[in-house]
Amino acid sequence: MPEVAFGVIFHWLGGLASGSFYVPYKAVKKWSWEVYWLAGGFFSWIIAPLVMGTLLTQELWPTISQGFAEAPGAMRWAFLFGMLWGIGGLTFGLTMRYLGMSLGMAVALGLCTVLGTVMPDIFKGTIISNIQTQPPYVVILLGLGVCLLGVILAGIAGMSKEREMPDDVKKESIKEFNFVKGISVALISGLFSACMAFGLQAAEPIAEISMAHGTEKLWSGLPKLVVVLWGGFTTNFIWCMFLLLKNKTLYQFFTTTIKDPDAPGRTVKVNWIWNLFFSALAGTTWYFQFFFYSMGETKMGEYQFSSWTLHMASIIIFSSLWGLALNEWKGASKFTKFILGVGIFTLIYSTIVVGYGNLMKQEGGEANAQEVSAALDPEGVETATNAIEEAATKAADAVDAAATEIKDAAINAVQPNVETQSNAEAAPAVAP
């Protein structure tokens, strides 16, 4: 149990990191979104994973090289799922941009939690048969329904906020608040962000190779993070480069004087070093959510099924607290805040329902495993063998007994004829 307690703490630290990562971005001044997002991305997807992986694991590069040689399929799938997760991460940033931290994270992560559980079966086409044959899937789908209810409630709160608050008040805390755009990208983010769970699962052979090189189990997940995050960086780099060229903002990386986005036709000086520092801080903070998540997984033992659910729930809680602390809902009515609170609570509760469904699923698998184990137990096999031998002996005895009875019956049937024939041969001949 102490191990599990450490696992829970690590998951909550990861949730705190993820729920807080966007705060430093708010200190970046005048840079375009694609500029500070890509600057932070270099630290979250490239620099931080390599630095931490090198410091805490044994032979990071030989491990990755061996992964390409011994488990190329795992490397490909890890990278591919990382690219798909990159779409989720990209739209996740846009969600924060348009909805703010509390509403944006609640909607995106609520969907991510449940979809991360049911998507594999949707793609395989087995979800209907699983519902019919496996009760845990009914519970998981109930969690999906609860999650959708939470999304609807959060959406109602967002629309209510948009009606109640004047534009100048809304943009004091969220400069580009746009409910329609925000909800749209939040739905996309929730769908693709779940691919991180698939990527980490696909990359498990890399963790095993790392442990074979002498890495402690606690840090064994860091090398596989490197590969998955490479995929995420690829997607974000392509999109940000497209925006940098389209919006002609690439030059902002190399100068302290840029066009003022709030006053067209004018230029403004920016503190390039501070902008880079806060972008790097945001990106590194985002990386630490996965750093602590990979550590927490190794400590959960038989409760590992709850890792993803626990991670998502903690992010929703911490991001909601940050949203309130940053006055994102300042000026909204008590009714709107109440609806938001109920929506966030519903989203958190949906993760609990899904976690319980996963627990049922695991317990069912363990029960089946126990049945198989009992059937294959050496004593059970010996007992079954003895029973078979005993039955075979009895069957052989029965066959022998039946054969003896048939033989005796045949002899008895033939004997009178033989005796009659012998008497006839011994009797004197009688003249006609």
MARFI-494006 format. One line per field, with one value per residue: residue number from 1; z, x, y of N, C-alpha, C in turn. Coordinates in steps of 0.1 Angstrom, whole numbers, plus 2048, in hexadecimal, padded with zeros to 3 digits. Atoms other than C-alpha are relative to their C-alpha. Layout:
<sites>
pos	NUM|...
n.z	Z|...
n.x	X|...
n.y	Y|...
ca.z	Z|...
ca.x	X|...
ca.y	Y|...
c.z	Z|...
c.x	X|...
c.y	Y|...
</sites>
This chain:
<sites>
pos	1|2|3|4|5|6|7|8|9|10|11|12|13|14|15|16|17|18|19|20|21|22|23|24|25|26|27|28|29|30|31|32|33|34|35|36|37|38|39|40|41|42|43|44|45|46|47|48|49|50|51|52|53|54|55|56|57|58|59|60|61|62|63|64|65|66|67|68|69|70|71|72|73|74|75|76|77|78|79|80|81|82|83|84|85|86|87|88|89|90|91|92|93|94|95|96|97|98|99|100|101|102|103|104|105|106|107|108|109|110|111|112|113|114|115|116|117|118|119|120|121|122|123|124|125|126|127|128|129|130|131|132|133|134|135|136|137|138|139|140|141|142|143|144|145|146|147|148|149|150|151|152|153|154|155|156|157|158|159|160|161|162|163|164|165|166|167|168|169|170|171|172|173|174|175|176|177|178|179|180|181|182|183|184|185|186|187|188|189|190|191|192|193|194|195|196|197|198|199|200|201|202|203|204|205|206|207|208|209|210|211|212|213|214|215|216|217|218|219|220|221|222|223|224|225|226|227|228|229|230|231|232|233|234|235|236|237|238|239|240|241|242|243|244|245|246|247|248|249|250|251|252|253|254|255|256|257|258|259|260|261|262|263|264|265|266|267|268|269|270|271|272|273|274|275|276|277|278|279|280|281|282|283|284|285|286|287|288|289|290|291|292|293|294|295|296|297|298|299|300|301|302|303|304|305|306|307|308|309|310|311|312|313|314|315|316|317|318|319|320|321|322|323|324|325|326|327|328|329|330|331|332|333|334|335|336|337|338|339|340|341|342|343|344|345|346|347|348|349|350|351|352|353|354|355|356|357|358|359|360|361|362|363|364|365|366|367|368|369|370|371|372|373|374|375|376|377|378|379|380|381|382|383|384|385|386|387|388|389|390|391|392|393|394|395|396|397|398|399|400|401|402|403|404|405|406|407|408|409|410|411|412|413|414|415|416|417|418|419|420|421|422|423|424|425|426|427|428|429|430|431|432
n.z	800|801|80E|807|7FB|807|80E|800|7FF|80D|809|7FD|804|80E|802|7FD|80A|80C|7FD|7FE|80A|808|7F8|804|80D|7FE|7FE|80D|805|80F|80A|805|7F9|806|7FC|7F3|7FF|805|7F7|7F5|805|800|7F3|7FB|808|805|7F7|7F2|800|802|7F4|7F4|803|7FF|7F2|7F7|805|804|80E|807|80E|804|7FE|80B|80C|7FE|803|80F|805|7FA|7FF|80A|800|7F5|802|80B|7FA|7F6|807|807|7F6|7FC|80A|7FE|7F3|803|805|7F4|7F9|807|7FE|7F1|7FE|806|7F7|7F5|806|803|7F5|7F3|7FA|7F8|809|80B|7FB|7FB|80B|808|7F8|7FD|80B|801|7F6|804|80D|7FF|7FB|809|80E|806|804|80B|80C|803|803|7F6|7F4|7FE|7FA|7F3|7F8|7FE|7F9|7F4|7F8|7FE|80B|7FD|7F6|807|808|7F6|7FD|80C|7FF|7F5|806|80A|7F8|7FB|80B|803|7F5|802|80C|7FC|7F8|809|807|7F6|7FD|80C|800|7F4|7FF|80B|807|7FA|7F4|803|806|7F6|7FC|80C|80B|80C|7FC|80A|7FB|80A|804|7F5|7FF|80C|7FE|7F3|804|807|7F6|7F7|808|803|7F4|7FA|806|7F8|7F8|809|803|7F5|7FF|80B|7FE|7F4|802|7FF|7F2|7FC|805|7F7|7F3|803|800|7F2|7FB|7F6|806|7FE|80B|80D|80A|806|80E|809|801|80B|80D|802|801|80D|809|7FD|805|80F|803|7FC|808|80D|800|7FC|80C|80A|7FB|800|80E|805|7F9|801|7F2|7FD|7FC|7F2|7F9|802|7FE|7F5|804|808|803|7F4|804|7FB|807|80E|805|7F6|7FB|7F1|7FB|7F7|7F8|806|7F7|7F7|807|801|7F3|7FC|809|7FB|7F3|803|806|7F6|7F7|807|801|7F3|7FE|805|7F8|7F3|804|803|7F3|7F9|805|7FA|7F2|7FD|7FE|805|803|80C|809|7FD|802|809|7FA|7F5|806|806|7F6|7F9|809|800|7F3|7FF|80B|7FB|7F6|807|807|7F7|7FA|80A|802|80D|7FF|7FA|806|803|7F6|7F7|807|80A|7F9|7FA|80B|803|7F6|802|80C|7FD|7F7|808|807|7F7|7FD|80B|800|7F6|806|80A|7F8|7FA|80B|802|7F5|802|80B|7FB|7F7|809|807|7F6|7FC|80A|7FF|7F5|805|808|7F7|7F8|809|804|7F4|801|7F9|808|80C|7FB|7FD|80C|807|7F9|803|80E|7FF|7F9|809|80B|7FA|7FF|80E|805|7F9|805|80D|7FD|7FB|80B|809|7FA|800|80E|803|7F9|806|80C|7FD|7FC|80C|809|7F9|803|80E|801|7F9|808|80B|7FA|7FD|80C|806|7F7|800|80B|80C|801|80E|804
n.x	808|7F8|7FC|80C|801|7F6|805|80A|7FA|7FA|80A|805|7F6|801|80C|7FD|7F8|808|80A|7F9|7F6|804|7FF|7F4|803|807|7F6|7F9|806|800|7FD|80B|802|7F7|7F2|7FD|803|7F5|7F5|803|800|7F3|7FC|809|800|7F3|7F5|802|7FF|7F2|7F8|804|7FD|7F1|7FC|807|800|7F3|7FE|80C|7FF|7FF|80E|808|7FA|804|80E|802|7FB|807|80F|803|80F|803|7FB|809|80D|7FF|7FE|80D|809|7FB|805|80E|801|7FB|80C|808|7F9|801|80D|801|7FB|80A|80B|7FC|800|80D|80A|7FA|7FB|80A|80A|7F9|7FB|80B|806|7F6|7FB|80B|802|7F4|800|809|7FD|7F4|804|809|7FC|7FA|80A|808|7F8|800|80E|804|807|80E|7FF|7FB|80B|809|7FA|7F8|806|7F8|802|80C|7FC|7F7|809|807|7F7|800|80C|7FE|7F6|807|808|7F7|7FC|80B|802|7F6|803|80B|7F9|7F9|809|806|7F5|7FF|80B|800|7F4|7FC|7F4|7F4|7FD|7FC|7F2|7F6|7F9|7FF|800|806|80B|80A|806|802|7F3|7FA|806|7FD|7F3|7FF|805|7F5|7F5|803|7FF|7F3|7F7|800|7F6|7F4|801|7FD|7F1|7F8|802|7F9|7F1|7FC|7F3|7F5|7FD|7FA|7F2|7F9|7FD|7F6|7F4|7FD|808|809|80E|807|7FC|800|809|7FB|7FC|80C|805|7F8|804|80E|800|7FA|80C|808|7F9|801|80D|801|7F7|805|80B|7FA|7F8|80A|805|7F6|7FE|80D|802|7F3|7FC|7F4|7F6|801|7F6|7F3|7FF|807|80A|80A|80C|809|80C|80B|801|7FB|7F8|7F7|7F6|7FE|7F5|803|7F4|7FE|7FB|80B|80A|7FB|7FF|80E|804|7F8|806|80C|7FE|7FA|80A|809|7F9|800|80C|7FD|7F5|805|80A|7F9|7FB|80C|805|7F7|803|80E|802|80D|809|7FB|80B|805|7F6|804|80C|7FB|7F8|809|808|7F8|7FE|80C|801|7F6|802|80B|7FC|7F9|80A|807|7F6|7FD|80C|806|80F|804|80B|80B|80A|7FF|806|7F7|7F6|805|801|7F2|7FC|807|7FB|7F3|802|805|7F5|7F8|807|800|7F3|802|808|7F8|7F7|807|802|7F3|7FE|808|7FA|7F4|804|805|7F4|7F9|808|7FE|7F2|800|806|7F6|7F5|804|802|7F3|7F8|7FB|808|80C|7FD|7FD|80D|807|7F9|803|80E|800|7FA|80A|80C|7FB|7FF|80E|805|7F9|805|80D|7FF|7FC|80B|809|7FA|801|80E|804|7F9|807|80D|7FE|7FD|80C|809|7FB|7FD|80B|7FF|7F4|803|809|7F9|7F8|808|804|7F5|7FE|80C|7FF|808|80D|804|80D
n.y	7F4|7F4|7FF|7FA|7F2|7F8|7FF|7F5|7F3|7FD|7FD|7F3|7F7|7FE|7F8|7F2|7FB|7FE|7F5|7F3|7FD|7F4|7F4|7F7|7FA|7F4|7F6|7FD|7F3|7FB|80B|807|80C|80A|7FD|804|80E|808|7FE|809|80E|805|804|80B|80D|804|7FD|806|80F|805|7FD|808|80E|803|7FF|80A|80D|806|802|7FC|802|80F|806|7FC|806|80E|801|800|80D|80C|7FE|7F6|7FE|7F8|7F2|7F9|7FD|7F6|7F3|7FC|7FB|7F4|7F6|7FE|7F8|7F3|7F9|7FD|7F6|7F4|7FA|7FE|7F2|7F7|801|7F6|7F2|7FB|802|7FF|80D|808|806|808|80D|808|806|808|80B|809|809|808|80B|80B|804|808|80D|808|7FF|80C|80A|7FA|802|80E|804|80A|7FA|805|80E|7FF|7FB|80B|80B|7FC|7F5|7F4|7F6|7F8|7F5|7F6|7F8|7F7|7F5|7F7|7F8|7F6|7F6|7F7|7F7|7F6|7F7|7F8|7F7|7F7|7F8|7F7|7F6|7F7|7F7|7F7|7F6|7F8|7F7|7F7|7F7|7F8|805|7FB|807|80E|800|7FC|80C|808|7F6|804|809|803|80D|80A|806|807|80D|809|805|808|80D|806|803|80B|80C|803|800|80D|808|801|80D|80B|7FF|805|80E|806|7FE|808|807|7F7|800|80D|7FF|7F7|807|80A|7F8|7FD|7F5|804|801|7F3|7F7|808|7FA|7F4|801|801|7F3|7F9|804|7FB|7F1|7FC|800|7F4|7F4|800|7FA|7F2|7F8|7FE|7F6|7F3|7FA|7FC|7F3|7F6|7FC|7FA|7F3|7F9|7FD|807|7F7|7FD|808|7FB|7F1|7FB|7F6|807|7F9|801|806|7F9|7F3|802|7F5|7FC|80A|7FF|807|80B|806|80D|809|803|808|80D|806|804|80A|80B|805|807|80D|80A|804|80A|80D|806|808|80E|804|805|80B|80C|805|805|80D|80B|802|803|80E|806|7F4|7F8|7FD|7F3|7F6|7F6|7F9|7F7|7F5|7F7|7F9|7F6|7F4|7F8|7F9|7F5|7F5|7F8|7F7|7F5|7F7|7F8|7F7|7F6|7F8|803|800|7F3|7F9|809|801|80B|80B|805|807|80C|80A|804|809|80D|806|805|80C|80B|805|808|80D|809|807|80A|80B|807|808|80B|809|807|809|80C|807|806|80B|80B|806|808|80B|80A|805|809|80C|807|805|80B|80B|804|803|80E|80A|802|808|80D|806|803|80B|80C|804|805|80E|809|803|809|80E|805|803|80D|80B|803|806|80E|808|801|809|80D|805|804|80D|80B|802|807|80E|807|801|80A|80C|80A|805|808|80C|807|806|80B|80B|806|807|80C|80A|80A|7FC|807|802|7F9
ca.z	800|806|7E2|7D6|7EC|7DB|7B9|7C2|7CC|7AC|798|7AA|7A5|780|781|792|777|75B|76B|770|750|73E|75A|74F|72B|739|741|71D|70E|6E9|6DA|6C3|6CF|6B6|6C1|6E6|6E1|6CC|6E3|701|6EC|6E7|70C|713|6F7|6EF|709|72B|721|715|733|74D|73A|738|75D|76C|755|74B|727|718|6F4|6F3|701|6E5|6CB|6D8|6D6|6B1|6AC|6C3|6C4|6A4|6A5|6C8|6BE|69F|6B3|6CF|6B7|6A3|6C2|6CD|6AD|6B3|6D7|6C8|6B7|6D9|6E9|6CE|6D1|6F7|6F5|6DF|6F8|714|6FC|6F4|714|730|748|75D|741|726|73B|74A|728|716|732|73B|718|717|736|729|704|70E|71D|702|6E1|6DD|6DC|6C5|6AC|6AF|6AB|6CB|6E1|6DA|6E1|700|70D|708|719|732|74D|753|731|73B|759|742|72A|748|750|72C|730|751|73F|723|73D|74D|72B|725|747|742|720|72F|748|72C|718|737|73E|71A|71D|73F|73C|725|70C|71E|73F|72F|71D|73D|746|724|708|6EC|6FD|6E3|6EF|6CE|6C3|6E5|6E8|6C5|6CC|6EF|6DF|6C7|6E3|6F9|6DC|6D3|6F5|6FF|6E7|700|715|6F6|6ED|710|70F|6EC|6F8|715|705|706|72C|72F|71A|731|750|73F|73C|762|765|785|77F|78D|770|755|745|73C|71D|70E|715|6FE|6E1|6E6|6EB|6CB|6B9|6CB|6C2|69D|69B|6AE|69B|679|683|694|676|660|676|679|653|64D|668|660|685|683|687|6AB|6B5|6AB|6B5|6D2|6BD|6AE|69F|6BB|6B8|6CC|6B6|691|680|69F|6AD|6D1|6E4|6F6|711|6FC|718|730|715|70E|733|73A|71A|726|749|73B|724|73F|757|73D|739|75E|75D|749|75E|77E|76C|760|784|793|77C|78A|7AD|7A9|7A8|7A5|7A3|783|771|783|778|75A|76C|78A|774|761|780|791|772|771|796|795|774|783|7A1|78B|776|795|7A3|782|783|762|770|77F|779|771|785|7A3|78E|772|78B|79B|779|773|794|78E|76C|778|795|77B|766|783|78D|76A|76E|78E|77C|760|77A|78B|76A|764|787|77F|75E|770|78B|770|75E|77F|787|765|76A|78B|77B|761|77B|790|772|76A|78E|790|7AB|796|778|78D|79A|778|76A|786|77F|75A|762|77A|761|746|75E|765|740|738|754|747|724|731|744|726|710|729|72B|705|703|71D|70C|6EB|6FA|70B|6EA|6D7|6F1|6ED|6C8|6CD|6E7|6D0|6B3|6C9|6D5|6B2|6A6|6C4|6BF|6A9|686|681|661|64E
ca.x	800|81C|827|804|804|824|814|7F6|80C|820|800|7F4|815|811|7EE|7FB|815|7FC|7E2|7FC|810|7FC|801|825|818|803|823|82F|82A|821|82E|816|807|81A|83B|838|827|843|85D|84D|84A|86F|873|855|85A|87F|896|886|880|8A4|8B3|89E|8A2|8C8|8CB|8B4|8B7|8D4|8E0|8C3|8CF|8DA|8B7|8A6|8BE|8B7|892|894|8A7|893|870|86C|846|844|859|843|823|830|83B|81A|805|81B|813|7EE|7F2|804|7E3|7D2|7EE|7ED|7C7|7CB|7E0|7C5|7AB|7BD|7C0|79B|78A|7A3|7B1|793|779|792|7A3|783|773|792|79E|77C|778|79C|797|77A|784|7A6|794|77B|78D|7A1|781|76F|78C|78C|766|762|750|72D|738|74A|72B|717|730|743|731|74F|749|727|736|750|735|722|741|741|71D|726|744|72E|716|733|73E|71B|719|73B|730|710|726|73C|71F|710|732|733|711|716|739|742|75E|776|772|775|795|7A5|7AD|7A8|7B2|7A5|786|770|758|750|774|77E|764|76C|791|78B|777|794|7AD|79A|799|7BD|7CD|7C2|7DC|7F7|7EB|7ED|810|81D|80E|81C|83F|840|85C|872|86E|876|896|89F|89C|8B1|8CC|8CA|8B1|89C|877|86D|87F|878|85C|872|882|860|855|871|864|83F|847|85C|83B|829|844|842|81D|820|83F|82F|810|823|83A|81B|80E|82F|832|80D|80C|830|839|859|86E|862|87B|898|890|885|870|850|830|817|7FB|7E4|7EB|7EF|809|81D|83C|844|862|860|876|882|894|876|85F|876|87A|854|84F|86A|85B|839|846|85B|83E|828|843|843|81F|82B|84B|837|81C|836|844|821|818|836|829|804|808|7E6|7D6|7E7|7C6|7BE|7DD|7CE|7AD|7C0|7D7|7BA|7A5|7C2|7C8|7A4|7A5|7C5|7BD|79B|7AB|7C3|7A6|795|7B6|7BC|799|78E|76A|76B|74B|737|717|715|6FE|718|733|71D|716|73C|742|728|736|75A|74E|73B|75A|76F|754|754|779|770|755|76D|787|76E|766|78B|78D|770|781|7A2|791|77F|7A0|7B0|793|796|7BC|7B6|79F|7B8|7D3|7BF|7B8|7DD|7E9|800|7EB|7CC|7DD|7E9|7C6|7B7|7D1|7CA|7A5|7AB|7C1|7A7|78B|7A1|7A8|783|77B|795|788|765|770|782|763|74D|765|765|73F|73C|756|743|722|731|73F|71E|70C|723|728|705|70A|72D|720|703|71A|731|715|709|72B|72D|70A|708|6FA|6D5|6CA|6B0
ca.y	800|819|813|81C|83B|847|83F|855|871|86F|86F|88E|89F|898|8A6|8C5|8C9|8C5|8DB|8F6|8F5|911|92A|935|93A|956|969|968|98B|993|972|961|941|92B|93B|935|913|906|915|903|8E3|8E1|8DE|8C7|8AE|8AF|8BF|8B5|890|88C|89D|88A|869|86D|877|85C|83E|827|82B|83F|83F|81A|812|825|817|7F3|7FB|802|7E1|7CA|7DA|7EE|7E9|7F8|816|81D|81A|82F|84B|849|84B|867|87A|874|880|89E|8A8|8A6|8BA|8D4|8D9|8D7|8F7|907|8FC|910|92D|92F|922|927|90D|903|8FE|8F3|8D8|8CC|8C5|8B8|8A2|894|887|87B|866|852|851|844|826|81D|828|808|7F3|80C|809|7E3|7E1|7CC|7E5|7D7|7B3|7BF|7D1|7B1|79A|7AF|7C3|7DA|7EA|7F4|807|817|822|830|844|851|85C|86E|87E|88B|899|8AB|8B9|8C5|8D6|8E6|8F2|901|913|920|92D|93D|94E|95A|96A|97A|989|9A5|99F|9B6|9A4|981|98B|998|974|962|979|964|955|944|92A|91A|916|90B|8EF|8E3|8E0|8D2|8B5|8AE|8B0|898|87F|880|886|863|856|85D|83F|829|836|82F|80C|805|811|7F8|7E3|802|803|7DE|7E4|801|7EB|7D1|7EC|7F1|80D|80C|804|826|838|81D|831|84E|840|837|85A|867|853|85C|881|882|879|895|8AE|8A4|8AD|8CD|8D8|8D3|8E7|903|907|909|925|937|938|940|95C|967|965|950|96F|973|958|96E|992|9A7|9BF|9B0|9BC|9C4|9AB|9C2|9E1|9D9|9EF|9F4|9E2|9DA|9CE|9AC|99D|980|96F|970|963|946|93F|93E|929|911|90F|907|8EC|8DC|8DD|8CB|8B0|8AA|89E|87F|87D|878|863|84A|848|844|827|813|817|80E|7E9|7D7|7FA|804|803|824|837|849|851|85F|874|883|88B|89C|8B2|8BD|8C6|8DA|8EC|8F6|904|918|925|932|941|953|962|951|951|974|986|966|961|949|933|930|927|90E|8FD|8FD|8ED|8D2|8CC|8C8|8B1|89C|899|88E|875|867|85F|84C|838|82F|825|80F|7FF|7F8|7E9|7D1|7C9|7C1|7AC|798|792|787|770|75F|75D|74C|733|72B|729|712|6FC|6FB|6F6|6D8|6C7|6CD|6BE|6A0|69A|69C|684|66B|66D|667|649|63B|63F|62F|611|60D|60F|5F4|5DE|5E2|5DA|5BA|5B0|5B6|5A2|585|584|584|568|553|559|54E|52E|526|52C|515|4FA|4E8|4E4|4D6|4BD|4B3|4AD|498|482|47D|472|459|448|427|42A|420|40F|421
c.z	800|7F2|7F9|804|7F8|7F1|7FF|800|7F3|7F5|802|7FD|7F0|7FC|803|7F5|7F3|802|801|7F4|7F8|807|7FB|7F2|801|802|7F3|7F9|7F1|7F6|7FB|806|7FA|804|80E|802|7FB|809|80D|7FC|7FF|80E|805|7F9|7FC|80C|80E|7FF|7FE|80C|80C|7FD|801|80F|808|7FA|7FB|7F0|7F8|7F1|7FC|802|7F4|7F3|800|7FD|7F1|7FA|805|800|7F7|800|80C|7FE|7F6|807|80A|7FA|7F9|80A|806|7F7|802|80D|7FD|7FB|80D|808|7FA|802|80F|803|7FB|809|80C|7FA|7FE|80C|80E|806|806|7F6|7F6|805|804|7F4|7F9|807|804|7F5|7FE|809|7FB|7F2|800|804|7F5|7F1|7FA|7FB|7F5|7F3|7FC|7FC|80A|80B|802|806|80F|80A|803|809|80C|807|802|7F5|801|80A|7F9|7F7|808|803|7F4|800|80B|7FB|7F7|807|806|7F6|7FD|80B|7FF|7F4|803|808|7F7|7F8|809|803|7F4|7FF|80B|800|7F3|7FA|807|80D|7FD|7FC|80A|804|7F4|7F4|7F4|803|7F4|803|7F5|7FB|80B|802|7F5|802|80C|7FC|7F8|809|809|7F8|7FE|80C|806|7FA|807|808|7F7|7FC|80B|801|7F4|802|80C|7FE|802|80F|805|7FC|809|80D|7FE|800|80E|806|80B|7FA|801|7F4|7F2|7F6|7F9|7F2|7F6|7FE|7F5|7F3|7FD|7FE|7F3|7F6|802|7FB|7F1|7FC|803|7F8|7F2|800|804|7F5|7F6|804|800|7F2|7FB|807|7FF|80E|804|805|80F|809|801|802|80C|7FC|7F6|7FD|80C|7FC|805|7F9|7F3|7FB|809|804|80F|804|80A|807|7FB|80A|80A|7F9|7FE|80D|804|7F6|804|80D|7FD|7F9|809|80A|7FA|7FF|80D|804|7FC|808|80D|7FD|7FE|80D|808|7FC|806|80E|803|802|7FA|7FD|7F4|7F7|803|7FD|7F7|805|80B|7FB|7FA|80A|807|7F7|800|80D|801|7F6|804|80B|7FB|7F9|80A|806|7F6|7FB|7F2|801|808|7F9|7FC|80C|809|7F9|7F6|807|806|7F5|7FD|80A|7FF|7F4|802|80A|7F8|7F8|808|804|7F5|800|80B|7FB|7F7|808|806|7F6|7FC|80B|7FE|7F4|804|809|7F8|7FA|80A|804|7F5|800|80B|7FD|7F8|808|808|7F7|7FC|80C|7FF|808|7F9|7F4|804|803|7F4|7F9|807|7FD|7F3|800|806|7F7|7F5|805|801|7F3|7FB|807|7FB|7F2|801|805|7F5|7F6|806|7FF|7F2|7FC|806|7F9|7F2|802|804|7F4|7F7|806|7FE|7F3|7FF|807|7F8|7F5|805|803|7F3|7F9|808|7FF|7F4|7F5|801|7F2|7FD|800
c.x	808|805|7F5|7FF|80A|7FB|7F5|806|807|7F6|7FA|80A|800|7F4|802|808|7F8|7F6|806|808|7FD|802|80C|7FE|7F9|80A|808|7F9|802|804|7F3|7FF|809|80E|802|7FC|80B|80D|7FF|801|80E|805|7F8|802|80E|80B|7FE|800|80E|808|7FC|803|80F|805|7FB|800|80E|800|7F3|801|802|7F2|7F7|805|7FC|7F1|7FD|804|7F7|7F1|7FC|7F1|7FC|804|7F7|7F3|801|801|7F3|7F6|804|7FC|7F1|7FD|804|7F4|7F8|807|7FF|7F2|7FE|805|7F6|7F4|802|7FF|7F2|7F6|806|803|7F5|7F6|807|805|7F5|7F9|809|804|7F5|7FE|80C|800|7F8|804|80D|7FE|7F9|805|806|7F5|7F7|808|800|7F2|7FB|7F8|7F2|801|805|7F5|7F7|806|808|7FA|809|7FE|7F4|803|808|7F8|7F8|809|801|7F4|801|80A|7F9|7F7|808|804|7F5|7FE|80B|7FE|7F5|806|808|7F8|7FA|80A|801|7F5|801|80B|803|80D|80D|804|805|80E|80A|808|802|7FF|7F9|7F4|7F7|7FA|7FE|80D|805|7FA|804|80E|802|7FB|80B|80B|7FD|801|80E|80A|800|80B|80D|800|803|80F|808|7FF|808|80F|805|80D|80C|804|806|80F|808|803|80B|80E|804|7F9|7F6|7F2|7F9|803|7FE|7F7|806|805|7F4|7F9|807|7FA|7F2|800|806|7F4|7F8|807|7FE|7F3|800|80A|7FB|7F5|805|808|7F6|7FB|80A|802|7F4|7FE|80D|805|80D|80B|800|80A|80D|802|7F8|7F6|7F7|7F4|7F6|7F3|7F3|7FE|806|807|80A|80A|801|80C|7FB|80C|802|804|7F5|7F6|805|800|7F2|7FB|806|7FA|7F3|802|806|7F6|7F6|807|7FF|7F3|802|80C|7FA|7F6|807|805|7F4|7FB|808|7FD|7F2|7FD|7F3|7F6|804|7F5|7FB|809|7FA|7F4|805|807|7F6|7F8|808|803|7F4|7FF|809|7FE|7F3|803|808|7F7|7F9|80B|804|7F4|7FA|7F1|7FC|7F5|7F4|7F7|803|7FA|80A|80C|7FC|7FF|80E|805|7FA|806|80E|7FF|7FC|80B|80A|7F9|800|80D|800|7F8|808|80B|7FA|7FE|80D|803|7F8|806|80D|7FD|7FB|80B|807|7F8|801|80E|801|7FA|809|80B|7FD|7FF|80E|809|805|7F8|7F3|802|802|7F3|7F8|806|7FD|7F2|7FE|805|7F6|7F4|805|801|7F2|7FB|806|7FB|7F2|800|804|7F4|7F6|805|7FE|7F2|7FC|807|7F8|7F3|802|803|7F4|7F7|804|801|7F5|801|80C|7FD|7F6|806|809|7F8|7FB|80A|802|7F5|802|7F6|7F3|7FD|7F4|7F5
c.y	80D|803|807|80E|809|802|80B|80D|804|804|80E|80B|802|808|80F|807|803|80B|80D|805|80D|80D|808|806|80E|80C|804|80C|801|7F5|7FA|7F2|7F5|801|7FA|7F1|7F7|801|7F7|7F1|7FB|7FA|7F4|7F3|7FC|801|7F9|7F0|7FB|802|7F7|7F1|7FD|800|7F4|7F2|7FC|7FF|803|7FD|7F2|7F9|802|7F9|7F1|7FE|7FF|7F2|7F5|801|80B|804|809|80E|807|804|80B|80E|804|805|80D|80C|803|808|80E|809|804|80B|80E|807|803|80E|80A|801|80A|80E|806|7FF|803|7F3|7F8|7F9|7F8|7F3|7F7|7F8|7F7|7F4|7F6|7F7|7F7|7F4|7F4|7FB|7F7|7F2|7F8|801|7F3|7F6|806|7FD|7F1|7FA|7F6|806|7FA|7F2|801|805|7F4|7F5|804|80C|80C|80A|808|80C|80A|809|80A|80C|809|809|80B|80B|80A|80A|80B|80A|809|80B|80B|809|80A|80C|80A|809|80A|80B|80A|80B|80B|80A|808|7FC|805|7F9|7F2|800|805|7F3|7F6|809|7FC|7F7|7FF|7F3|7F6|7FA|7F8|7F2|7F7|7FA|7F7|7F1|7F8|7FC|7F4|7F3|7FB|7FF|7F2|7F7|7FF|7F3|7F5|800|7FA|7F0|7F9|800|7F8|7F8|809|801|7F3|800|809|7F9|7F6|806|804|80C|7FB|801|80E|80A|7F9|806|80C|7FE|7FF|80D|808|7FD|806|80F|805|800|80C|80C|801|807|80F|809|803|80B|80E|806|805|80E|80B|805|808|80E|809|805|7F9|809|803|7F8|807|80F|804|80B|7F9|809|7FE|7F9|807|80E|7FF|80D|805|7F5|802|7F7|7F5|7FC|7F2|7F5|7FB|7F8|7F2|7F8|7FB|7F5|7F3|7FA|7F9|7F3|7F6|7FB|7F6|7F2|7F9|7F8|7F1|7FA|7F9|7F5|7F3|7FA|7FA|7F3|7F5|7FD|7FB|7F2|7FB|80B|808|804|80E|80B|80B|808|80A|80C|80A|808|80A|80C|809|808|80C|80B|808|80A|80C|80A|809|80A|80B|808|7FE|801|80C|807|7F7|7FF|7F3|7F3|7F9|7F8|7F3|7F5|7FB|7F6|7F2|7F9|7FA|7F4|7F4|7FA|7F8|7F3|7F6|7F8|7F5|7F4|7F8|7F8|7F4|7F5|7F8|7F6|7F3|7F8|7F8|7F4|7F4|7F9|7F7|7F3|7F5|7FA|7F6|7F3|7F8|7FA|7F4|7F3|7FA|7FD|7F2|7F6|7FD|7F7|7F1|7F9|7FC|7F4|7F3|7FB|7FA|7F2|7F6|7FC|7F7|7F1|7F9|7FC|7F3|7F4|7FC|7FA|7F1|7F8|7FD|7F5|7F2|7FB|7FC|7F3|7F4|7FD|7F9|7F1|7F9|7FE|7F5|7F2|7F5|7F9|7F6|7F3|7F7|7F8|7F5|7F4|7F9|7F7|7F2|7F5|7F6|804|7F7|7FE|807|7F6
</sites>
